[in-house]
Amino acid sequence: QVQLVESGGGSAQAGGSLRLSCAASGNILSINVMGWYRQAPGKQRELVATITRGCITNYADSVKGRFTISRDNRVNEVFLQMNRLKPEETGVYYCKVKQYNGMDYWGKGTPVTVSS
């Protein structure tokens, strides 16, 4: 089992920045991929970015060049630096990890509000 706790959500003006953090605990050695997803009001949850244990990254096209995902395997945390935020990126941001056996675990989410 893996437990995830997100932090860093909040409010920002359009064009501003926020940094999200997600701390993992439990069976951390089993974690391969860590990532961030978001769900805007009335919409489906979507991928924002992922990073493997070897730090191979993948981004949604809409955030490339503005968001940066990183991880620190020593403290079992994954981060999402979000720059040049847009109002349409308002929503709840969720941390997700995938174990080597394919099992997924989700955090409870942290809200992000971007005002114009």
N, C-alpha and C positions, 0 to 999 in steps of 0.2 A: 504494500500500500504506500501511496505517496500523498502527502498533504501539501497544498499550495496556498500561499497567502500573498495576495497582491496589495500593492500600495502605490501611492503617487498620483492617483487620479485627482481631478479637481476641475477648476475652471481656468480658461485662458481666452484671451482675445484672439481673433483671427490673425494669423501671422505669428502668433506666439509659440511658446514651447512648453512641453511637459515631459517629465521623465517618469516612466513606470518601472516598478520593481516587482519581482515575484520570487519569493523564497520557498524553496522546496525542502521538505523534511520527510523522514521515513526511509523507504527503500531507495535511496538516492543513487546508489551505484547501478541500479537497473535502468536509469534514465538515459535515453539516447537523444531524442529531439525535444527541444523546448520551444515554445512559440506563443505568439499573441494573436488573439482573434477579437473581433469586435462585433457588436450588434447594435445597430441604430434603431431608434423607435419604429416599430412597425415593419422591420426588415429582418431578413435571415442573418444568422451569424456568419461572418466571413473571415477568411484568413487575412492577417496583416503581415506577419513575418514569422519565420521559423529559423532555428539554428541548431545544428547537430552538435554532438559532443566534440567533434573535431572542428567546430566553428565554420562549417559550410552554411551559408545563409541563403534564404529565399524570401523574396518580398512580393507583395501584391503590386501590380503595376502602378496603382494609384498613389503609392507611398514611396516609390523608388526615388532616391535623391533627397528625400526629406526626413525619413525615419531611419534609425539605425538600431538593429538588435544586437545585443552582445550577451555574453554569459561569463560567469566566473565559477568554474567547476570546484574551486577550493571552498567556496562558501555556498555552493549550490543555489545560485541566483541567476535569474535572467532579467535583462533590462530592455526597455524600449525608449530610446530618445526620440521624441517627436518634435520636429521643427516645422515652421511655416504651416501651422495647423489651419484647417478650414472648418467652417461651421458644419458642413455635412459630415464631419468626422466625429460629431457628438454621438455618444452612445456609451455602452458598457463594454469595457475591455477585459477580456478573460485571458488568463494564463492557462496553457495546456502543455502537458508533457506526455511523451510517448515512451513507454518502456521498450527494451529490446525485444520483449515477447509480444509486442503489438498492443498492449493494454494502454488506454488513455486515461488520464486524470485531468480534471478541470478545477480551477479555482472558482471562487464565488463571484469574482468580477469586481472591477473598480470603475466608477462612473467618470466620464470625461465630458465636459461641456465646453464647447467653443462658441463664443458669441461674436457676432459680426459688428 
